């Protein structure tokens, strides 16, 4: 789905990093975001360019400008170099390391302790009360169920009825990464760092536990224990956590179907079965 920077984006890249050489294309391929590793005047950079449907670049730019200082001052997240919201383009300094996902570091408890510590720094910056968050989240889940998906009709009806019946109490929101898991962590000489802020937003802190809870925490209880030791608390409230698990299962299943990620879609179906069991 990625086609490279458009004409306006390329003009900006040529202005910001004239003569830069493309070293590697890190684009995922399932969504319309181009991710390029560039070399310019002895330094490496990462450029991200969104297509006309992209909504992630704006969120990533906001995160860089408002929320990432606790990480960037420690060298634990890439620093923003240039960005243009209208062009859906940003450039950061290259952050060394390899993805934790698929690396031996994914099976090391200390990786999760460090990830918990990093997350605590992000969440601790400030908190705001939002009386409408739960209502917005409820509406979004119902909207996912109205879009194309492969959730069985009887389960769709059950999910729709349950979600519509939920209360919508006020929620406490903090800066969240939105996709906190090993595929968005790097490891460099044993040090964990964070990348990819296209889903960053103000949400309840527990949201950043959701991806880990359905995968890595299931594999080894030591990973969850280490993560909580690093984070310092467990924000997963019973009723609110249940509602989020259902919403996450619905969104995962429907989104994965729409972008053609069958393995992720199967994970979503498993999440639905487990949360409703």
NORPE-V141218 format. One record per residue. RES is the residue in one letter. PSI is psi in whole degrees, 0 to 359 (999 if undefined). Layout:
# NORPE-V141218
res;psi
RES;PSI
RES;PSI
This chain:
# NORPE-V141218
res;psi
X;341
X;141
X;7
X;170
X;142
X;183
X;314
X;316
X;318
X;323
X;316
X;318
X;319
X;329
X;317
X;318
X;71
X;130
X;11
X;143
X;134
X;117
X;320
X;145
X;113
X;13
X;143
X;321
X;336
X;336
X;168
X;42
X;125
X;130
X;114
X;136
X;125
X;152
X;126
X;120
X;48
X;3
X;155
X;147
X;163
X;127
X;134
X;128
X;125
X;153
X;188
X;338
X;357
X;138
X;357
X;326
X;318
X;319
X;322
X;318
X;318
X;317
X;315
X;319
X;334
X;328
X;350
X;359
X;319
X;334
X;315
X;328
X;339
X;1
X;24
X;8
X;154
X;146
X;136
X;132
X;310
X;155
X;148
X;110
X;316
X;322
X;352
X;56
X;139
X;156
X;130
X;163
X;147
X;134
X;118
X;155
X;176
X;155
X;137
X;322
X;126
X;353
X;158
X;336
X;337
X;340
X;16
X;126
X;326
X;333
X;318
X;327
X;314
X;320
X;323
X;318
X;316
X;315
X;322
X;321
X;319
X;311
X;331
X;355
X;316
X;167
X;145
X;148
X;137
X;115
X;347
X;356
X;310
X;322
X;319
X;317
X;321
X;314
X;323
X;319
X;317
X;324
X;320
X;319
X;339
X;349
X;169
X;136
X;177
X;30
X;135
X;144
X;320
X;323
X;323
X;314
X;318
X;316
X;317
X;316
X;318
X;313
X;318
X;339
X;351
X;151
X;162
X;69
X;163
X;153
X;150
X;123
X;145
X;166
X;125
X;154
X;316
X;344
X;53
X;101
X;169
X;336
X;349
X;20
X;144
X;156
X;133
X;108
X;41
X;358
X;128
X;134
X;171
X;143
X;172
X;93
X;27
X;349
X;9
X;137
X;171
X;121
X;171
X;145
X;326
X;338
X;324
X;1
X;347
X;314
X;320
X;323
X;329
X;355
X;277
X;320
X;334
X;333
X;325
X;118
X;336
X;331
X;315
X;318
X;318
X;319
X;314
X;325
X;321
X;320
X;321
X;354
X;178
X;106
X;7
X;93
X;142
X;295
X;315
X;323
X;319
X;313
X;319
X;321
X;319
X;313
X;318
X;320
X;317
X;309
X;319
X;312
X;313
X;316
X;315
X;322
X;318
X;329
X;357
X;24
X;90
X;323
X;321
X;325
X;318
X;323
X;318
X;317
X;321
X;320
X;318
X;313
X;318
X;318
X;334
X;356
X;999
